[in-house]
Amino acid sequence: CKEAAHMRSENQRLKAHVEQLRQELEEGKGTEEKLKKIHQKWRCDRDSLGTAQEQLIDAKQDLARLEEEMARLQGADSRAKKLETECRDLRLRVTSLEFTVRDKEQLEETVEFLKNSNKLLQAQQEETRALLDDAIATVAALKKALEELQAEGHFLSGHLARAGMLLHTMKEARFGPEDEALPQYEEEFVVKRPEEGTSLFDELNRTEPEPEPEPEPEPEPEPEPEPPKPKTPEPEPEPEPEPEPEPIVVQQVEVVEGKIEVEEVFIPETEAFVHYINNHLASDEYLKAILPVEPHTNHIFKETREGILLCKLINLSVPGTVDERVLNMPWRGQELDDVEVQENNMLVINSAKGIGCAIPDIQVQDLGDGNPAKTLHLIWEIIKIGLLANVHPSKHPELYRLLDQYEERSILLRMASEDVLLRWLNYHMKNAGFDKKVTNFHADMQDCECFSLVMNQINPDLCDLKSLQMTSLRDRADHVLENALRLNCVEFLIPDELVAGNPRLNTAFVANLFHHFPAMESLPDVQEFELNAEGGREERVYRLWMNSLGLERSVANLFEDLRDGLILLKTFDLLVPGIVQWRKVNKKPYSTFRKVENCNYVVLLGKELEFHMVNLGGKDLVDGNVKLTLGLVFQMMRYQLLSMLAALKVKVEGKGVREEQMITWANKKVAESGKTSRMRNFRDGSLSSGLFLIDLLNAVRPRVVNYDHVPAGKSEEEKSLNAKYIINIARKIGCTIFLVWEDIVEVKSNMIMTLVGSIMYNSFMREEKAKKVDAGK
């Protein structure tokens, strides 16, 4: 009886306790803070409100089960513990099942992707077989023509022997890059050799459909007997016919450690880009001696080796990026030496990165060697930046008409330029009464329907819709070209590439078409503040920095693309490898709750690296808070810079690096060079003149600064000239920086710190290389 009475009292006490808990839970629904406190008291300190609600339901169910078990069993305490253990095991099982489901979804997506890839591969194989058959037939015809010439007793015996030796050398080298001094008759013989029918020759024969006239230069026996070099000095003027047009390189073949590496260069893109360069840079005084470049040859890759043409192209896309006072120019007809060429190409690469070009794998040596594939990719990136610069509401406020009825205007400000162009196409297609939408610049444009409809919307009198009744895609493409000619807007338009769905040329053509004919009514009610992108220059700097890290996803808008937390987590993992435990990350955060979980994890990692995370929560990142997002990304950028400096400092001096040490180092370096300028900190107002930073660059790399080009820095114009000179000199010596000259004039401390840090890193790298050279390594 006593035990029963005791159990009853205990049961009543537990019920009262449970009732009290229920009341606390109901009171906690009022605010998120109370819910978090109750949540932390009863469960494993979850941060997400959605997870808390789910766990609250589980808790209620567990409490009901506990009440039933306590009414039936005498050992209430032990049974409750067992039930809690079972609940934990059940949660673990549910979590593991969730991960299993996610893995299954990813596996299904991978299988689907492989199926599609297999289909594409089969189609490409069929096309390749057809091309190979055509190439074999062409080579056979060329072989017959060569045999006929030999049967007629053409004077080719000596040249055939030399060509055989050349073929043997090329075969041993596994078809390396062709020799620039290769005579034309030897090149023709190399192309006509079907026995050496590798993919390189097949591609050369496929992309050059005019091999038949090639035997015609060979009947010129007069220059051919002159190769005997020791007999007469007449072969010296003979190199004059060698600059005849050479075929564009289709594949660049390199032998690396016994392996053949092949890089494709697409001829139509090269032709289109060369035409663009010839048209827009023809008025440049220096380039008049180079331009126009023959578009059907590989001369463009030779003319870009010195870097001058590429710098001019960068200034065409983003005026004022490259200060031509910094360029190494040929003097009195003398060619640039290797060091001057390297400096120019270093300036090209860092300036291209500074305007937003995605070129993580291009090195200075690639441009100096005239690497066709990488040079062509760089040219496209530079041209694309210039073409897409005007595709923004700040330049064309009428673009707000592309938004749907319930979309906010901020969506367009945060959208990538390519996506805006696709919306522009769909807008005109919808106005033409066409329901189809284009979602990419590749497959969706192969039928040429969108081009015909848009040009008809632009000018119905000049551009008709006859192509829509045509069944042949090539006929449609030709008709699109006719309409473009009427509009005088044919740059980047090649009919064969329209049918093939070339994404680069399609993007360039649509951007050029938009630039000349937006064909949209203006919006009178657009406020000035709506035309400015959020974050201003800081957002641009941090976005370019993140894109330079080589992440899988590029960042088009800092505040929009970071909302799910994945890019921030991948950046953390690059800064500190292994710091991110990916099993804790929602890799497909479709819901807001999962995005908040990822961003909360980002905040925890920032605290772990001792970032200043005051008033910053995961929800702020999900909401795209401008100030807090910029603050977090700057600290990540600063952490990377200081880590790189610390790693080199440990190697060089055995010490770490802080901002105070950066200031001390800079002042010491300038004093050692004999200059008297100094800076107190990164907020020092005297930095706006640029004189200290110029002295610092001269101290790090003597004679790189031409003080004849440096004004006193008193007026605003002189300050801006010095700031532009500083940025270009820093890029010329190898500093990868993303600030603009206004940041120096306005003394933006964060940007000044990154500039000084980059100069310091470059100096340490040079010192370390010098020590290795001195040590004989």
Disulfide bonds with the S-S distance in Angstrom:
none
